[in-house]
Amino acid sequence: MFRTASLTRFAVAAALLPLIAAQPAFAWGRDGHMMINELAAAALPTSVPDFLRDKAALEEMAYLGPEPDRWKQYDAEPELVVTQSPDHFIDMEWAYLAADTCTDGKDCVDGHRLPRRRYDFIRALAKAQAAHPEMAKLTPEGVGMLPWQVEEVWQRLKSAMRGYRELKEQHKETKPVEEAILFYAGWLGHYVADGSQPLHATIQFNGWTGENPNHYTTEHHIHSQFETTFVSNNIKMKDLTPLVAAAQPHVINDEWVEVMQYLDHTNSLVEKTYQLEKAGGFTDSGTAEAKAFTEERMAAGAIELRDLIYSAWVHSADPVKAYNGPQ
């Protein structure tokens, strides 16, 4: 299990605060995001509508892969940069600290799984920060909101797919909703791909911080070197395709639990990433081990995205009732 004793985590995280800066801007770079999105669309089963799998869909999905990074590439949209930057990462070590503050069963679930709803998690973070004021960055901006962004965009996708089904049943024009579905699927792909990159799921996101007995790099280069430079120079679609094809599509019954397990696994590979960097694995053409590791991580992102899109389609046929909750 990823989680350890809560007091130990609080102590370690507090000690790291002065050393941890803001998360870097990108994950997998433009090339990596385009490949992951296109691979996911190409691997969808034939039971999904054709417009999700044709040549135009593959091109649009590939284009949309880096789209959320374009929203924070320049300083012309500063409010957009600030509000959506936390959606690209989740510092799992800190996120679980917030879960430890929940004792009433309302804001957090069963003592270790994080809450599905964004604002429940924000309230949990507020409780954790009040209990530990020395941790100034125990905030949504500091911890990251990636799984909640995945959940919310996935639900948008499923809702649009439900609309598509309804229009088809009524023999009405579906082109507008098809365009919405492709946008949501491509948008979703960015964050799912971010979640397969180990340095987007940890406080150790760009140079090792805190105790460092194994002498991993503390310089702020590993992040971009791994996900952008190494990927662009060494990773090819033809090498990723068979890895994705080897994993058969499956329907996810609880997308939140699935995504959290996916992120937990990604976090478990943080130290491996640093070990590969230390061995020169991401320098120039790198090593065979580093290439295989990177290919596996990118394929994992494409597989997760493929299964989430497929599951949204399947669950868009589930019976629903009108929502009568608070406005």
N, C-alpha and C positions, 0 to 999 in steps of 0.2 A: 504493500500500500504506500502511496506517495507521501501521505501525511505522517508527520512525526509528532512528538510531544509538543503541545501548544506553547509552553513556556520557552522551549528551546527555539522555536520558530520566531517568537516575539523578540527574543534576545538577539538572534542572528540578524533579523531584518532591521532592528533598531541600529545595530552596529554598522550596517551597510548604508544607512541613509545618507551620510555625507559623501559617499563615494558614487552614488547612482545618479546619473543624469537622465534627461528625457530620452524616450525611445527614439531610435533612428526612424527615418521617414518611410523607407520602403521595405518590402519583403519579396524575395525571389526576383526582383527587378522586372522590367518590362518583358523580357524574353521568357522568363520563368512563368509569369502569370499568364501570358498568352498561351504557352504550351499546355499548362495545366487545364485551363478552361476548354481549349479545343479538344484535348484528350478526353475530358469528361463527356463532352457532347458526342464525340465520335463513338464512345463506348456505351451510350444509352441503348437499352433493349428496344427491339422493334415494336414493342407494345405501346410505346409512347407515340404521340402524334408525329407525323412525318416532318412537320415544320421545325421540330426540335432537333432533327438529325440531318437535314439536307445541307448542301454546300453553303447556302446563305447563312444558315444557323451556325455552322462551324466558323465561318468568317466573323460573324457578329460576336459570338462567344469569345473568340480569340481577341478581338478588339477590346471588348469590355473587361477582359482580365485585369489590366492595369488601371481601369477607370478611376477607382477611388484614390489611387495615388496621384492621378492628374489633378484631383481636387485640392491637393495640398502641395503641389509642386512649386507654386509661386506665392508671393505675398499679396496678390491682388484680391483674394477672398479670405481675409484673416479670420473672420468669425467661423467660416466653414472649416478652415484648417484646425482651429482650436476645438471645435465641437466634435469633429469626426475622427481626429487623430487617435483617441483612445480606443476606437473600434477596431484598430489593426493589431492589437496585442492583448495579452493577459499575463500578468506576472502571477503564475499559479501559487507560488510560495506565499505571496501577500494575500491573494484572494482567499485562500483557506484560513488565513488568520481571521478574516472577517467572519467566516463561517463559525469559528470557535466562539464568537461573542453571542451567538444566537442560542438561547436556552428555552424560549417559549414555544418553539415549533412553528412559529408563524412566518418569520422572515427567512429562515433557512430550513432545509429539509434534512432530516435524520442525522444531523450532527456533522456530516461531512460533505454531502452534495450541495452545491450552491443553488440558490433559488432561481427558478425559471424567469422571474420577472425582474426587469432592470431596476425598477425603483425599490423593490425589496432588497436587492443587493446594495444599492446606494444607502439605504437606511442601515443595513448591517455594517457597511464601512463607517458610517457616522458613529455607530455604537463603538466600533473597534477603536476609532481615533480618539473618542472621548475617554476610553479606558486607557489609552496609551498615547498621550499627547506628544511624546517624543518622536512618534512616527508621523511626521508632518505630511508625508506623501501617501498616506493611507487614504487616498481619495480616488474617485473614478478616473481622473486624469492620470494619477500616478500608478494605479493598479492595472488599468485597462479594462475594456468592456467587450472584447472580441466575441465571447460566446453569446452574449445577449444580442449583438448585431447579427450573428448568424441566425439565431432563433427568429428574430423579427423579420429579417429579409426572407427567410424560408417560409414564414407564415404569409408574407405578401405573395410569394410565388404560388403557394398552395391556393390562396384565395383567387388569384388570377386564373389558375387552372380550373377551379370550380366554375368561374364565369365562362370560360371557354366551353366547358361541358354543357352548361345551360344554353349558350347560344347555339351550339351544334344541335341540341335536342329541339330547339325552336326553329331550326333551319335558317338562322340569321348569319349575317356577315361576321366572321371571326378574325379578320386581319388585324384590327386594332388591338384586340386582346392578345393575339399571337405576338405582336411587337412588345407588349407589356411583359409577357411571360419571358421572352428572350432577354429583355433588359434585367428583370429580376434574377433570372438564372445566371446571367453574366456577372451581375453585381454580387450575388451570393458567392460566386466562385472566388472572388478576390479574398474574402475573409476566410473561407474554408482553406484556401491555399496558404494564407498567412499562418493558419493554425497547424500546418504540417512542418513549418520551419521552427526548429527547436529554440532559436534565439528570439522568437516572438511569443514564447510561453514561459518566460523566466525573468528573474531580476538580473541574471547574468547575461544581458542581452548584447553587450558590446565591449568585452573586456572583463576578465574575472575580478570580482570584488570580494572583500573580506578575506578570511583565512585562505591561503593558497599553497598548501604543502606540495602540490604537484607542479607548481610553477607554470600555470597556464598563462597565456598572454593577458596583460592588463592594458595593452594599448587598444585604442578605439578604432580598430581596422577589421576585426574578424567578421563583423556583421556584413558589411558591404562586400568584403573579399569573398565570403562564402556564397551569399545568395545572389549577387549580381555579377561580379567579375568572373568568378569560377564557372557559374552557370552559363553565362553568355559565351564563354570560350570553349566549354567542354561538354555541355549536355545537349543531346540531339533528340528530336522527336522520335526518330526511328528506334532509339534505345529504350525510350519510355513506353512506347506503344505495347510491346509484348508484356510488360509488367502490369499494365492496366488491364489488358485483355485476359490475363491469367486469373483475375479476381472476378467471379461471376456476380452480376448485379443482385442485390437483395433489398427487400423492403424493410425499412427501419420503422419499428413500431413506436418507439419513443425517441424522437430526434434529440431532445435535450440530454438524456442520459448518454446517447450515442456520442454526441459532440463532446461532452465532458470526458468520456473515456478516451476519445481521440486526442484531446488536449493533454490529458494525464500522460498518455503514452508519449506524445511529443516532448513533454517536459522531461520524461525519463531519459531522453537522448541528449540532453544539454551537455553533460560532461563528455560524452562520446564526441560531440562536435568540437569541443576544445582539445581533446586528445588528438583528433585528426589534424587540427590546425597546428598543434605543437610539432607534429611529425612532418610538417610541410605539405600536408594533403591538399590544401587549397591554393598552393602557390603555383602559378603558371599552369602547366598541364596536370599538376597534382599527382596523386597516387591512385592506383586502381581501387583501393579500399575507399578513398574519399569520393571517387566518382560513383562507385556502387552505392554508397551511403546517400549521396545527393539524389541519385536516380530513384532510390527507394522512397525518399522523403517526398519528392515531387510526384511520383506515382501514387503514393498514399493520399496526397491532396486531391489528385484527379479521381481516384476511386471513391473517396469520401464525398466529393462533389457529385459525381455520377449517381451515387446511391441516394443522396439527399434530393436531387432533382427527380429521380425515378420515384422515390417515396412520396414526394409532394404530389406527383401525378396520381399515384395510387390512392393516397389519402384524400385527394380532392373529390373523390367519389363517396367518401364517408357521409352518412346522414348528419345533418346539422340542424340547429334550431336558432331562432333569432336571439341576439344578445340583448339582455335587459339590465345590464350592469350600470354603474355610475357613469355619468356623462363627463 
